[in-house]
Amino acid sequence: MRHATVGRRQHTTPQTPLSPPSSGGNAPAVELLFTFKEAKELSEKLANQPIADLRKALSLNDRLLYTRELFAGDQQAFEHTVNTVNTAPGFEHAKHFLIGQCVNTFGWTDKARVELAKKFVALVRRRHP
């Protein structure tokens, strides 16, 4: 396993692409990141079209924003996460990876990050409809 130190926070990047969540159950705050309302308007449906490749769907500005805000500036962790969820066999596998490796490690349930984290998870959901 690789260890990277970001500021005062230390996290581990797994060698296995998909690992189960570290906790036995999901806290309500974590589940809120993965809860979506059904699109009813045409514009909402069009905005939720499937993505073939998550890497190509992210603009440079998106990459910088997500890296800075959701991954504490750790570009390697961001790239590893994008590659892992992009190649996951389905949304449930991607969700378990995100919960186990990103949500708690980088504090995605903090008020300052929760909305951006939901947007990132929505992109992952579009990758695995």
Disulfide bonds with the S-S distance in Angstrom:
none
